[in-house]
Amino acid sequence: MNYAELHCLSNFSFLRGASHPHELVREARRLGYTALALTDECSLAGIVRAWEASKQAGLPLIAGSEFVLADGLKLVLLAEDHGGYSEICRLITLGRQRAGKGAYHLGREDFTGGARGCQLLWIPPAAVIEADAGWVKDCFGERAHIAVELHRDGSDARRLEQLHALSHRSGLPLVAAGDVHMHARSRRVLQDTLTAVRHGCRLADAGYRLFANGERHLRPLEVLRRIYPPALLGASALLAERCRFRLDQLRYEYPHELVPAGQTASSWLRVLTEEGMVRRWPAGVKPEVRELIDKELKLIATLRYEHFFLTVQDIVAWARSRGILCQGRGSAANSAVCYCLGVTEVDPARMNLLFERFISAERNEPPDIDVDFEHERREEVIQYVYAKYGRHRAALAATVICYRPRSAIRDVGKALGFSPGQVDRLARSVAWWDEPGALGERLVRQGFDPQAQSVQRLLQLVGELAGFPRHLSQHVGGFVISDRCLSELVPVENAAMAERTVIQWDKDDL
């Protein structure tokens, strides 16, 4: 029997999923699954980390996302090909940019194109509405499936019979799925706690907002055999085989409009560099400096980084034309080309520069040009980039804000019913750099009994929660600028600040 998990949420479904992407991938591989789909809610924020883990584990990863529409219809899209992945990115971007930070809004009208290049799972509610089945069938055709998610809550037999009947009436095939929220059952208490935090209530008062049991984890194949008919399990693996998109199929292209007609990127970069040489050395350029510049330009052309240099030069030149103070720094100071372009101020005629520290063919990675802009006018530069390239092609990188011991104590303490005064006292006693293992000693100093069950549970949950992503924030100034629509590569959403948008990946995932 083969099985692929097609509906799985990580902790990048903030305050829902209770496992890291890599934990889910490794456990699915250990259990013998044929593939795993990461389907975080209206998000692809965790897909890069899952992809890295899948390469190490040798397990096929399917890129997907879960959507709950405005009328309650619950859908999961899985990318079959590059076009399907771009369609998921487009829908996430559309839904996120219609709502405030952390929310999204999509309706049936947004899916009228049928989400080409995607396979669809429909998760019917307990009280099935026949008209929903007709809409799903009409909209998605042969790419639509009914997800059968059974969790041993006493209604599995009745649910299975209901969905079989629905499949017969609608013509939509059935496929097994798990609605996975954690890689192992041991994360059940943490998942419950996250639910309480999400709803702003105590764990003891969460009631029916919690799952009925701990079955929403990656379950062994022998357990699945006892729950699902073999045909539904096999259908999951067959559906997974249709999803052939892999993240390394993405290709980034630099913006091209900075190159005038009749020029190539390489020739135009040389023109600007030559003009800069005249400004920098009016009396003439030393032969050894010219030789260094020619060497740099040749390597830049070989590695095809000309557009990157042109983009940075354009932004710096614009800022200086407005009297905005700026300065390139870091390893870029080893580049004579950067000096000629006005990006840095280290004169290669006076210093022995080590260009290979900045860019090297052996390292096979793009150069890093850090430019500082004066704080009071940085927003002008940011808005210039948005205006020049359009908001559909430029956005700030995200920063993943993760739980540290202090923030974990505050959220877990409230959920476990500690008083506000206790929570505040505990949190204030912990520094942000403290390791979770040092919390026990801190608790004793604050007069808490380390043997008390509530305290032990607090320590366990804080230890598990530390390092979990809490939400996305915006990078201080790291832009992604694309030649095509940026949301074909990665979803874009609103930042907390007005007039700013961020992509769903942080700089390391980028």
Disulfide bonds with the S-S distance in Angstrom:
none
